[in-house]
């Protein structure tokens, strides 16, 4: 049996021998919208939980639109121009409209990469497009502390704009439950200490801080509280344009409206497709980092290691394919992986549990350890150097096919689960009676 995994900008074909019992874990077929342009127009005209965009601009002289960075395949080309044209048509000058790339603590997107993220030269030529910089304290407005004592600093360009609109992709997220909506604001345009607090072990080690879960998820709850703090500070509401895409990266869902209500509607749609049950747990699971853009770095690859945890047997073999064309990740993440190898998993975890502020990008190492407590991770990659491979902390393999055969032989279990779409699918065990 042959199965294609998303890998880089192409696919990696996995071939399983006849003796292997393959379960391919895919989302139910998510339909594409027949006319994305009309769907976007309808979403802007029929908002969720608020007035129409034209009415919202009545007392606004400036607008700031948040977009996700290059790590998310958001279809910006489909909605940015219509959104901006609506704002201009309602009386906001193009000189007073800012598109702010919500990078969090990721690197800025510039040049050809920024053009690719925007997807429309008209946008670049008609409004200001800038990157968020979490490390520049002077670019942030201090909003105080949450009830959980998280310090709240947000990009002043969004805080001070009359009209604030977040845009993004709603998909499973291994910490926040689902991406999009409030997450584009926090951590998207948050100051570094805000992000480091929210990514500390106090939040990350909570059992409710998992993919596809909003109920009791402390990270989600903290994001909502910060949104309410921002609303009170501005004295007005915040809004969002949310999208969901299918396996072929086609637009399946779009809405616009009040930031919380519209996000929850998009989550309800995505949830019908993203969670998939299996009748057993597996000793061998094969997955990917979902191809480009998520598998550009090993840092992002960790997301593909976390989502399968619900169907892993104890001490399963988790085989992951990720191109990692840009290498390991940031210098901060490299330092975190070096500490992991120096200290060992137990000492690393004990140290981070004692801290109120996570070191930058340390949380991804922490999430990797969650998977490693359940499985032996084996990585196929063509993008990492020998030095970078050593810093992954996982076993390197030269062939996915050979790794599957070896796992089946070693475990004595011919059942293999293959998840082609990696972090975009969240499988869970549901016994059949």
N, C-alpha and C positions, 0 to 999 in steps of 0.2 A: 504494500500500500504506500502511495506517495502523498505527502501533505506539504503544502507551501507555507513557510513561515515568513512574516514580514521581516525584512532584513535590509537596512539601509534604504536606498531608493528602489530596491528590487525585491526579490524573494529568495529564500533559501529552501530548496526542495529536500525534504526528509524522506528517505526510503526505508520502510520497515519490512522485514521478512515476513513470510506467511505465518510463521509460528507466533507472531506478536498479535495480541488482541488490542487493537487501537480504538480508543474513544476520542473523537475529535470534539473539543469543547468550543463551540461557537455561539455567538449571540443569535437569537432568532433574527430572521431577515428584517432589517430595518429599511422601510421604503424611503426612497428619495422623493423630495417635493418636485412636482411636475414643472413648476416655474418659480425658481428661487427669488427672482426679482419681484414678482407679484407677492410672494409670501412675505418678503421683507416690507414691502409697501403696506400690506395688510396689517402686519405686526405693529408698525408705527402708527397706523390709523386707529387700531383697536387695542389700546394698551391694557395691561393687567393692573388693576388696583390704583389707577391714576387717570388724570385727564390726558387728552391727546397731546402729542409733542408740540404741536402748534400752539396750544393753549398754555403749555408749561413755559414757553419762551416769552410770554407776554410781559413779564417783569424781569427778564434776564438780559444782561448786556454782554455776558461772557459765558463760555462753555468749555468744559474739559472732558474729553472722551478717553477713557482708559482702554488700552488693548493689551492682550497677552504678548509675551515675547516669542522668540523664534522656537522655543521648546514646545509650543502648542500649535497644532495644525488648524488654527482658527480661520474660517473663510472670510477674512476681512474684506477681500475684494468684492464680496457680494453685498455688504451692508454699509461700509464706511462712507462711500460717496452718497448714497441715498440719505443716510443719517445727517451728514454734514449739509447737504443741499436743503434738507428740511429745515435745519437750524438757520441757514442763511435766508431761505425764503420767508421765515418767520421774523426776520429782522435782526439777527445777530450777525455782526460783521465777520467776514472770514479772518480778519486780523485779530479777532477776539476769541477764536476757536483754537484750542490746543489739543492735539492727540498725544497722549502721554503713554509711553511703553512701560507697562507694569512689570519691571524686571525683578522685583524683590531684591535678592542679593546675587542674582545672576549678572553676567557681564552685559554691557550695553549692546544693542543691535545698531550697526552703522553701515553706511555705504550700500553695496549691493544686497547685503543681508537685510537691511532695513527696508529697502525697496521690495524685497521678496515678502517680508512680513506684511507690509501695507497692501501690496498686490495691486495698486492702482496709482499711476503717476499723477493723476489729477489731484489726488489727496496731497501728495508730497508738494505739488506746485501751488496749492491754494490755501493750505493752513499750516500752522507750525506743528512740527512733529519732533518730540524730544524724548529722551530716555530718563527714567527715574534713577536716582543715585542714592541708595539707602545709607551710604557712608558719609554723605554730606549733611551734617546736622543743620546747617543754616538753611537748607532747602525744605525743612520740615516745620510744621506747626505742632506745638506741644498741646495735647488735649487732656493731659492728666493721667490718671490711673483707672483701670477697670476694678471691679469688685474683687477680682482675683489678683490684684496688685500688678497687672501688666502695665508697663509704661507705654503710653500711646503717642507716637509721633507719626504724622502723615504728611505726604508731599503737599506743600503749600499751594502749588499750582492747582491741585484738585480741591483742596479745602477752600480756597478763596474764590474759585469760579462760581458764578451765580448758578449755573446748571452743571451738575455732575452726573455723568453717565458711564457706567462700567459696561464693557462688552467682553464676551468670551465664550469659551466652549464648556459645556456641562458634560462631564465624563467622570468615571470613578476616580477617586483620589485616595491614596493609601493612608492619609492622615485626616483630612478634612471631610471625608465621606464622599463628597462630590466637589469638583472644581466649579468655577464660574461664580457669577453673582458677587456675594460679599468677599470671596477669596481674591478676586482681582484687586480689591481695595486693600485687604489685609491677608497675606503679606505683600501683595503686589506693589503697593506704593508706600509701604511702611518704613519707618526709620530702623536702622540696624538693630538697636536694642529691643525694639518691639518684636521684630522677627526672631531674634535670639531667645527671647522669653517664651514666645509661643512654640518654639521648636525645642524647648528644654525637655528633659526627661519627665518633668512633672506632667506635661501634656502627652508626650509621645508614648510613655509607658502605660497610660490609662487604657484598659481593655476596650473602651468604647471609641478610642481614636483609631478607627479602621475604615477601610474602603466601604462605600455604599451605606454608611450609617450616619445619620444625623441625630437620632434620638440619644440624648445623654452624652453626646460627643463633646468633650470640654473645649476642643479647638473650635468646632463649629459655634458653640455657645459664646465663646470669647469673641469670635469674629462678629457675631450678631450684636453683642454689647458695644463693640467699637463702632459699628455702623450707627447704632442709636446715639452714641456720644457725638459722632460727627454730625448727625441730623440736628441735634440740639445746638451744637456750636454754630452751624450754618443758619439755623432757623428755617430750614426747608428740607424737603424730601430728597432722596437719591434715587437714581433710576438705573436700569440695566437692559441691555439687549443680549439675550441668551441664544446660543445655537447648540444643536446636537447634530453630529454627522455620522454617517454609516461607514461600513468597512471600506467602501470605495472613496471615502472622503467627500461624499456628496451631502448636501444639506438635507436633513430629514426633519428638522424642527427649528423654528425661530419664533421668539416672542419679544415683546418690549413692555416694560412697565416698572412699577415700584420695585426696588432692588430685591427685597426679600420675597414678596409675593410672586414675582415673575420667575425668580430662581427656583422656588419650590414647584411651580408648574413645570418647568423644564426638567427638574429632578424626577418628578413623577413620570414624565415621558421616558426619560433615559433608563429609569429603574426597571421598566418593563422589558428591556432588552439586555441590559448589562449584567444582570445576575442570572447564572445558569446552574441548575442543580445536576449532580451526578449521584448514581445509586451506591457508590463505594468510594473509599479513599485509595489512593494509588501509591505503589512503591516507586514508580517511575513516572515523572511528569516532565514534559518538554514544553517550553514556552519561548517567547521572544520579548524583546523590548519594544515591540510594535513598529519597528522600522523608523525611517526618518519622519519627524525630527527627534523623536524621543531617544533613539539609540545612537545619537551623535557622540555621547560620552558614557563612560561607565557610571558616573554619578546618576544619570537618569535611568540607567539600566536597572538599578536597584528596584524601581517600581515594578518591573516585571517579575522580580523575585518574591515580592510580598503578596500580590494578588492570588497566587495559587495555594496559599497556605491552608485554605479551608478544605482542600481535597488531598492534602499530603498525608500519607501514612507516617507513623513514627519512624524517623530516620530514613525517610525516602531519599531517592536521588532526584534532584531538581536540575534539569539540563536547560540552560539558557543560551539563546543565540542573540548576539548584539554586535553590530558592526563597530561601534565606538570610533568612528572616523576622526573625531577630534580629540581622542585620547581619554585620559582618566577623568578630567574635570578641572576645577579651579585649583590654584595653589593651596587654598585653605582645605579643600577636600583631600588633596594629596597628603597634607600634613595630618589630617584626621586618620587616614588609612595607615600612615606610618605609625601613629600612636597605637592603633589597633594591633598591629603586628608586634610592636615593641612590648606592649602591656599584656596582650592576650585578651580574649573576649570577656572573661569574668572581671578582671581588674578594670578594663575599659568601661564596662557597664556600671561597676560600682562607683567609679569616679564621676561619670556624668550624672548619676542619680543624686549626687551630693551638691550639684550646681544649680543655681537659679537662672543662669544665662548659658546657653549652649555656645560653644565655639562655632564660628561660621562654617556651615556645611557639615558639621559633625553629626547632625541628625540623620543624614543619609547612611552613614556608617552604622548608626544605631538601628535603623530600619533593616539594614542587611543582617545584623545580628539576630533580629527577630526570626528571619527565615532560617538562619543557620542553626538556631536552636531546634528547628524541626527537621531540617534536611541537610544533606551533603550537596552543596552547589557546585555544578560543573559548567564552565563558561566556554562557549565557542565564539571567537572574535577574530577579525582580521585587521583591526585597527589599532590595537595596543602594542607598544614596544615591549621588549623583554623586561625592562625595568618596571613599566606600568603593570604588566601582568603579575609580577611579584607582589605588587601593592594591592591587588584586588582582595587578597585574603581568601580566594576560592581556588578550586582546582581548574586548571586549564585543560581543554580537550582540543584535539585536532580534527575530530569528525563527530558530528551529532549522531550519525547512523551507528558508528562504532560504539559511542557512549550508550546508546539505547540497548544495543546487543549485550554489552557488558553488564548493564544494570539488570536486565532480564535474567541473565545467567547467574549473577551474584545473589539476587533476591529470590530466584526460583519462581517469580511471578510474571507471567506473560502479558499481564494487563498494563497498558501504557496510555496515559492521557496526554494529548497534544493540544496546546492552546495557541493557535496561530497568531492571534491578535494581542497577546500579552496583556499589558496593563489595562486595556479597554474592556476586558472580560473578567468578571469576578465569579469563579465557580465556588459552589458550596456543596457539602455532603448532605444528602437527604435520603435516608434509608427508605427502601420500599418494603412494605409489609404485605 
